[in-house]
Each structure stands twice: as C-alpha cells, then as structure tokens.
C-alpha cells in the first residue's frame, strides 16, 4: 500500500512537470506565432534581403479585380513567405540542421567541398537556340565586314569536374555542356578562344572565389591576356597590359559571395578575401551607362567598397553592376579601335582591362534588353565597330532566345 502511494506520487509529479513543459512550449509557440503575425500586419516590411541578394515581395493591395482573378492570393503568399518574422534566422537554422544533424553536403543546389562552394548543373543542355543565333549573327557580321570571336571561360563547376572533385552521388553535366556549347560555336564558323587552355592547369583558388560563382580578377586578367593574343593579328598595335603594369589591392573585411548566400552561412567554412587589379598609373577611361546621358563613371566603382556590410557584393566593383549597354572610352585614346563585347557578368573585370587596350569598348548584355531598346547588329553597324567579342562563361543555355530576340 505504501509502495503504491509512492508510485502515485511519482506519477503525479511527472504529470505536473509534463503539464508545465507542455504549457511553456504551447505559450512559446503561440507567442511566437501571434508576435510574428503582429509584426507582419503592423511592422515595417523589408525591401531587400542582403543575405539572399534579391528584392523581397511586398504586401499587395486588395481590390475586387485581384481577389476575383486570384492574383491577390498569389502575391499575398509570396509576400508572406518573404516577410515572415525572423526569416533569416529560420533559414539559417534549417541550414544548420541540414549540415550538422542530417550531414547533408548540398543545400539549395550548392555543395561544399573542402571549404569551396560549387553549384553543379544536373541536366544536360544542347544549346540549340544559341546555335541558330550564332549562324544568324555570323551572317549579319559577314555582310557588314565586322570580325567576331567567342571567348569561352570555364565555369567553376567545369573546373571541379576536370579535377574530379565532385563525389560520385553528385550529377554534373557541366563538362559535357561546355562541349556542346563549343560545338555550336564551331559549327557556326565563329573563332573560339577557349580560355580553359590558359586557366585549366592553374590552382582553382587562384582563378575562382571560394564562396562566389565568379572568377577572381586575377583569373580574368589571365583570360584577358589570351584574348589579346587572339586579337593581335587584327590589332597588332593595341597595347597589352601585363601583370607588371598592375597593382593588386585587397578589400578590408570578409567577402561572402553568391554561393554563400544560396547555401546559407552554416555551410561556409571561411570567407573570401576580395582582391582586385588596378593599373599602377590608374585607369585611363570613363564609362557611360545605357546611352550618353549617364556618363563619367569608372570601370572600378569604388563606391561599392564604402558599404562594408556582411553580404556586400564586392564583385559590383567591376563596372558598378550589369547594364544593357555600357561604353568605355579612353580619355586620351591610344588608337581608334572600337571593340564590342557581348557579355555576362564574367566579362565585367575583363572590360576594364580591354579598355586600356582599345580606344573604345562597348558592351551589350542581352539579359537587360527588356529595359533598353537596342539591336546587336544595328549597334555594331551604326557605331563602326571593328570586331565583336563574346565573353561568357559556359553556363549560358538560357540566353539563346534572348540573343535571337536582340539580334
């Protein structure tokens, strides 16, 4: 009887403890939920996520039309996801659990290997649309008497593929995709400048950032040298920068690049040190953005360096950002050559180097043509362009339709 009384007391005590714990959990959950709802309803919305490098969806205004056609709920759902209370905390917590509890190497399509982040492409691409564009482009340039070249930079996953860095369970089509792209270029009869010839044997840490998908400016400078070597027959008197002409500078503070933002910080073992190259005598060019109304810029936009926040995108130092059209002109022209570069963001540091070699360097980026009315062929003809040089990394499968529309 006495033993039974002790057992009842123990059970009663456990029930009280359990009730207290459950009550604390319930109150904590409901408090967090209602506080989050109150913050969402009455708090200040964030316009941009610095950690993700993108604009956040904003709360929509209701109207009879948007409610009836369903767009209000679609926009509301997006804004609710983007404006959730302590969103960054929950993203980082989930990533921490995936990395440290579930032992997952990959998150959000990015994998961490020996402290370096890669985003392998799991699907094959045939670049069919680009193949059609290349042939049409070549015909236009031949009729105008303008020469052309394609400088193909190996993307970071291609380097990892060549070095057999990916574990067996990771599917990467990057090497095969690069081969497909080069086939389309050569089928169209466009001279290929394969920058892997110069960069392929260099240590990856000298060519690519650890936490970003771009190449380092030192890798871009080696690529610039190979491009100039390919152009020297047509432009023999264009001066070529060497490393002796350049000064390497470093940015104070850490650099967390695009892959760090994608995979989340629990996967990042250490940040990059952001470096850039500047001619020892300073740059000799000025830049206009999207026409002649917005001029006086530098190929090195050092205003970016004045905002040393955790997720500052220091890569925007090169050209300030991406623009539909940019024109780089030497203040005291060394020659009257005009080179047109068709580009993605890999080209941005290269543009500054090319600007020191040619009197005028124009750049067109078809990804931004929606906001800028321009035709590639018309621009080349109307501006007396001497040569067109594509400067791209090999992951451009989605640009085929954009190029065809912009020709």
Secondary structure as GFF3:
##gff-version 3
##sequence-region A 1 407
A	DSSP	alpha_helix	2	42	.	.	.	ID=ss1
A	DSSP	beta_strand	48	49	.	.	.	ID=ss2
A	DSSP	beta_strand	54	55	.	.	.	ID=ss3
A	DSSP	alpha_helix	64	69	.	.	.	ID=ss4
A	DSSP	alpha_helix	71	82	.	.	.	ID=ss5
A	DSSP	alpha_helix	87	96	.	.	.	ID=ss6
A	DSSP	pi_helix	97	101	.	.	.	ID=ss7
A	DSSP	beta_strand	106	107	.	.	.	ID=ss8
A	DSSP	beta_strand	110	113	.	.	.	ID=ss9
A	DSSP	beta_strand	116	118	.	.	.	ID=ss10
A	DSSP	alpha_helix	128	144	.	.	.	ID=ss11
A	DSSP	beta_strand	147	153	.	.	.	ID=ss12
A	DSSP	alpha_helix	156	162	.	.	.	ID=ss13
A	DSSP	alpha_helix	174	187	.	.	.	ID=ss14
A	DSSP	beta_strand	191	194	.	.	.	ID=ss15
A	DSSP	alpha_helix	196	199	.	.	.	ID=ss16
A	DSSP	alpha_helix	204	207	.	.	.	ID=ss17
A	DSSP	alpha_helix	217	231	.	.	.	ID=ss18
A	DSSP	three_ten_helix	243	245	.	.	.	ID=ss19
A	DSSP	beta_strand	246	250	.	.	.	ID=ss20
A	DSSP	alpha_helix	258	263	.	.	.	ID=ss21
A	DSSP	three_ten_helix	265	267	.	.	.	ID=ss22
A	DSSP	beta_strand	275	279	.	.	.	ID=ss23
A	DSSP	beta_strand	285	289	.	.	.	ID=ss24
A	DSSP	beta_strand	294	297	.	.	.	ID=ss25
A	DSSP	three_ten_helix	302	306	.	.	.	ID=ss26
A	DSSP	three_ten_helix	314	317	.	.	.	ID=ss27
A	DSSP	beta_strand	325	330	.	.	.	ID=ss28
A	DSSP	beta_strand	338	343	.	.	.	ID=ss29
A	DSSP	three_ten_helix	345	347	.	.	.	ID=ss30
A	DSSP	alpha_helix	348	355	.	.	.	ID=ss31
A	DSSP	beta_strand	360	364	.	.	.	ID=ss32
A	DSSP	three_ten_helix	366	371	.	.	.	ID=ss33
A	DSSP	alpha_helix	376	382	.	.	.	ID=ss34
A	DSSP	beta_strand	387	393	.	.	.	ID=ss35
A	DSSP	three_ten_helix	397	399	.	.	.	ID=ss36
A	DSSP	alpha_helix	400	406	.	.	.	ID=ss37
###
